[in-house]
Amino acid sequence: MPGHSFKFRIPALIRRPILSITPARLLRGGRLGDAGRLPRYLGFFAIGAVCIWMPITTYLSSAPLRYTSSLSLILPGSGASASVNLDRIGQASSYASSPYAHTSVSPTETYKRLLVAGRILDSAAAAVDMEARDFGQPRIELVDQTGLIHVSIVGNSPEDARARGDALLAAFFTEIEALRNDELDMRETGAGQAIDDYRLSVLATREEISRLQKETGLISADQFDALVAETDELARRADDMAATLAEKTEAVNALTQALQTTPRLAAAALKLHADTTFIALTEEASDQAALLSRKQARFGPRHPEVRAAKGGYDTAQAAAMTRAQTITDLDQHELSALDMSHVGNRAGLLSDLVSLEAERAGLAAEYAGAVLRLDQARARQMALIEPAARLEDLQRDFAVAEAVFASAIARTQTNKADLFASYPLVQVLEDPSLPTEPSSPRRKLAVAAGVAAMIFLLIGLTLGWTRRSLIDRLLKDGGDTPGASRPPRGLLVPAE
């Protein structure tokens, strides 16, 4: 306006006493368009920028340049082997197994620990004329499911970093070679004593085998196996005979009960009725019996004709019994139980009974012999169980001792080829590199971290500037919700 001069006034940082500012005011903040808050936010931004960039600038200006040299080692996945067969003596083998053949031992982990071993670092530091504490600790990385070992070491210059890598690599291979040579020396030292022990073991086992063979008569374990097989066969045959004998005995008993006679009497009956004289006598006795029956039907017991017929019958019967006793060698009691009549259709059954009894008797005798032989074989087997087991153990020990002895002699000439048994083959896949750029300090990473921090600072200040509108919107949304609780009265502060 005319007559008035315009003066620019910088807003104050604090527009009211600090003690008069309530917590609700601090929580809600000012209005979105209130420019009076701008100096405070610019001050916070300046303080935050100083806190972010001061450490970064100090680090980048004062940190010394460090260079990292990298190298790679690899363990071949397959092993190498060589074998020498000595005819009828033994075998000597030289075998370098794959480093990954055993899951319980990881060669990469072993070499990782060996690369940072104190004596290797001391040797590498001495090679570059520095103290071990100044040499630094190499960083080892293993690649899963491979045999790769990545090694990185830090130096003060590119040449220094590569020199340290070369020194570390040379010290590592020198130590590996020393460990392998020490292992071979220890093997050779113990080989001579081991061969003498093997020789004594072979002789002692051979003497004990000879003594046991003389005491028991058992030459080999195969002989005992044959005895066991023979015993089992005898037992099987005896069981079969017992079953067959039981069947025959049951058949004989069944026919004996059916015919009401014994096999001996059945054989006698068949023998008698095969004799023509006995048949004639029995027919005569039958005729006399028929005549006696007719006379007794007509006359009394004291009639002369009855007596004459009775005498004729007794004479014929006595003659038949005498003939039967002569033929069968049976006594009077046994003949009384013998059926003297004609066998007729019973001849086949009597013949079967006699045949079955003969088979049963023969089978019973054979079974008794088999049981006797089985008992003898079992007694022999039981007596040789412990000697056979002992002989088998001795023969196995002798075979093992002989093979070990022969193999040990041959192995003394081939064990020097087994260089990679305990320490697998390792090769240099990448030589120590010559770094072209420093690995520390990382300027780009530090600047990127500062920029990211500044972005987060701006985001925080922006949220602080707009917090009143956000809180009012949240409170308004909460008040419109049915059943929502009213905000605290302290938060409803009138706008400035």
Disulfide bonds with the S-S distance in Angstrom:
none
